[in-house]
Amino acid sequence: MIKGIIFDFDGLIFDTETHQYLVYQEIFNEYGSELPISLWQKEIGTQTGFSPFHYLEGKIKRPINHENVQKDFRSRFYQILEQEKAREGVEEYLKEAKKLNLKIGLASSSTYQWVSSHLKNLGLFNYFDCIKTSDDVTHVKPAPSLYLLAAKCLGLTIEECLVFEDSANGALAAKRAGMYCVVVPNKVTSTMNFCNVEYIMNSMVDLPLNKVIDLVIKKKAVAQR
C-alpha cells in the first residue's frame, strides 16, 4: 500500500533544467558553438563536476573569461526563473496527496538552500513533511541514498513510497532504492532512455494522483501473478 509520495525538484516541480540548458545554448551559439543535448542530459539529476564553459573552450579552441561568462549566465538564468511557475499539475498533486493523507517528501541532488528558497517563492514549501538534498548525503543520484533517507525521514518502508521523477538519473536512483517510480519528463529529458519505471506521463494534468497510484498498484499485482 502506498502511504507516501516523494518528489524530485529540478525539472519536475520547477523546470529549471530546460531553462538552464537553453541559456547555456544561447551563450554557446554566441561563440559559434553548441552544447549537445545528449551531453547535457548526462548531467541532469546528478553532480558530475562537468564544466560547460571549459567544454566551450575546448570546442572553440581558445580561452574565455569564465567569471564574465558565468555572471552573464546567472543573470539570464535567474531573470527567467523569476517569471517561472511550478509545472502544471504539481500543486494539484500536492493538494490531493494531503486529502489522501499521504506523507509528502522531496529528494533532490541540489542543495537545501536552492530547493527551499524556490519552494517558498512558489508557495509550495509547507506541503512537504520532509526535504532531503545533497547536503544530507555523500552520494547524490543515481545512487539511492537520497530516496532511502527520505523514506526513513517520512517513517515509511520503501514499498510504501511512490517517487515522481523527470530524469534518467533520478529514476535510476528511485529504482535502486526499491521504490515505485513514475516519470514526468520535461522538454530536455523527454528523449532520455529510462529504466524500468512503473509509468511515464507527459504531465501531471494527464491523470489525477489517485488514478496514477491505482495504475502503479495494478501493475504490481499483474507482475506478481
MOMO-V528756 format. One record per residue. NEAR is the number of other ideal C-beta (glycine too) atoms within 10 Angstrom. Layout:
# MOMO-V528756
NEAR  NEAR
This chain:
# MOMO-V528756
6  19  16  23  25  29  26  29  24  22  25  28  26  22  20  20  23  18  21  21  21  15  20  20  17  13  19  19  11  10  15  8  15  13  19  12  14  9  12  18  19  14  17  23  29  20  13  9  5  12  12  20  17  12  16  20  17  11  15  12  6  9  8  15  10  13  8  9  17  15  11  15  17  11  11  16  16  11  11  15  16  8  7  15  12  20  19  13  18  22  17  14  24  22  12  18  21  12  10  13  8  24  21  18  25  27  34  28  25  18  12  14  10  17  25  17  12  20  20  11  15  15  11  19  15  9  17  19  16  19  21  24  22  21  13  16  18  7  14  22  29  20  18  21  19  28  29  20  18  29  27  14  18  22  12  20  13  16  13  17  27  24  29  25  30  29  28  23  24  32  29  22  30  30  21  16  23  14  25  25  27  23  25  27  22  21  14  21  27  13  10  19  6  18  14  8  18  22  15  14  16  11  13  24  13  12  17  14  22  13  10  24  21  13  15  18  15  11  13  13  9  8  8  6  4
